[in-house]
């Protein structure tokens, strides 16, 4: 799942975020409470990259290797600027 999110996460980089867009497709009463107002996808992508960067120094070999593969070979090219920003920080 981590590699999939790294490869397809750039789909969240849209110019305009409409938190109520889901209501036009699914009635609000059918949605769980956590999905009634959608979070900004750009913030979620930043959190995901931060999470992967933190896993690079994890004690777990599997976590380190998965994070390394996700950031190194699977990360969408559109997310490279966000990755470089995290390296600078």
Buried (B, 14 or more C-beta within 10 A) or exposed (E): EBEEBBBEBBEBBEEEEEEEEBBEEEEEEEBEEEEEEBEEBEEBBBEBBEEBBEBEEEEEEEBBEBBEBBBEEBBBEEBEEBBEEBEEE
